[in-house]
Amino acid sequence: MTRSLRSLLAALLFVVLLCGSSALTAHAQDRTPRFGLGFNTMLSTSDGLGLGFRGRVSAPINLDLSVALDLGLTGFVLQGRDQAVYVFDPQVSAILTLPYGQNRAPYVLGGIGAYAAFDQDDEESEGNTTRGGPTIHGGIGWVQRLNETTVYYEINPALVIGEEDVDLVFPLRLGIIF
């Protein structure tokens, strides 16, 4: 893992801990964090189409605003095992839920993250490190309340800021929040 990627991940962790410690104790003592698991399809300008999984922990600040930490792993495996690329993409987001109906609501989200891609060439050549970089993302989604859980689906495009170029990733996600 490159030094810049390690410092970005450390900064993301610091932001989550800072937001979680101050917001949760000050405003949301009666609200509990939510956990979500989901499926991820990602279209990338550099890697193609990938399939993966995503986990999310969100902490409410108030009834409309939450802070979330997402961890995702996506595999771009459609060109075979030798050409496969795997991407680890953590994100820190602010999620604003908009008023709509009693059991369904839209939301907007935005924040920062990282895009770390690993492929076969990383293992075979010396000096070749993880490619990718920090990301800026923003998107929209919808939540549908069931009895005790909630289903979510979202579109969350991100810009990956590399050393020499900028790539676009376009994930579509579907999951369950507990």
Secondary structure, 3 states (H helix, E strand, C coil): CCHHHHHHHHHHHHHHHHHHHHHHHHHCCCCCCEEEEEEEEEEECCCEEEEEEEEEEEEECCCCEEEEEEEEEEEECCCCCCCCEEEECCEEEEEEECCCCCCEEEEEEEEEEEEEEEEHHHHHCCCCCCEEEEEEEEEEEEEEECCCCEEEEEECCEEEECCCCEEEEEEEEEEEEC
